[in-house]
Amino acid sequence: MKIIQSIISTVILLSPGLSQNAYGGLEAWYHANTLAMAGAGSVLSNTASDQQNPAAMESETRQFTLGFLAYPAGVRSGQIGFMLPGKKSITMFSVRNVNYGVFDGYDEQGEATGTYTASDTWLSAAYRQSFFIPEIKIGFTVGYFTSQIEAYKSTLLMLTPGIVYTYDPLDIRLGISLQNTGRVLKGYTRQKEPLPETIVAGIAKKLKHLPMTLGADFGLINNTGETWVRIG
């Protein structure tokens, strides 16, 4: 148990996510678009919409996205996504992966056991459509998440629902989503790690005299009570 706890602690320290949990890949950034916005913009249509708020997805044509990020300490993340618009809906399929690098392993006596790797892989499908009126969109994302640390593996079933309201006269968007809620199908050990379930409220405003849009998100992590703010 001490070995597993030390391995998980190492992955947590290297994770790009903000909350302290064993599933850093749920909050990692996988594309330069998300990194440029500092993780903000949950109510804007971007490469992370299915991860942040699926109700924000917008596209009139088919889109293919490919992302790769290199973090310090050998951490690498990337994603492949396909967005398919319908007559009144949008569907998006994504594959995400984060590799935390190569580590030196030791047993409880401090003897070297060789090197090992740790990684997370996330397969997801998202759907969005109008809700009663065109200005209100609802969406949800379902996903299968696997996390592996050396020979230990954990699997999750994930769900992210969301809603977005657009007020065109002021070029403003408001939304709320429940990120990273789900169920641990299999934990690293018999003691299942808690998920970083987060309620996120977002707002975005297109600036009148500048060619840019300002986005701000406010998050509350349910299992820790921590709050955060992101602006981009």
Secondary structure, DSSP 4 states (H G I P E B T S, - for coil): -HHHHHHHHHHHHH-SSSS--S-GGGT---SHHHHHTTT--TTS-STTHHHH-GGG---SS-EEEEEEEE-GGG-EEEEEEEEEE-SSEEEEEEEEEEEEEEEEEE-TTS-EEEEEEEEEEEEEEEEEEE-SSTTEEEEEEEEEEEEEETTEEEEEEEEEEEEEEEEGGGTEEEEEEEETEEEEEE-SSSSPPPP--EEEEEEEEE-SSSS-EEEEEEEEETTT--EEEEE-
